[in-house]
């Protein structure tokens, strides 16, 4: 599943990089929780929660239905 998640993250990464940020995969738990770290401008952006839930989490859940949640660590 980790490879599927990485592939899906690669699809959202260009949008984050355009704004000076990025996302780093930290872990994928057996129960479908993806842990990521937002870096660069995304790490300190006040809209990072919105980006995480409405952008990254939505994209991952569409690509991989087994994903239950995406959390920032």
Secondary structure, DSSP 8 states (H G I E B T S, - for coil): -HHHHHHHHHHHHHHHHHTTEEEEEEEE-TTSEEEEEEEEHHHH-TTHHHIIIIIIIHHHHHH-TT--EEEE-
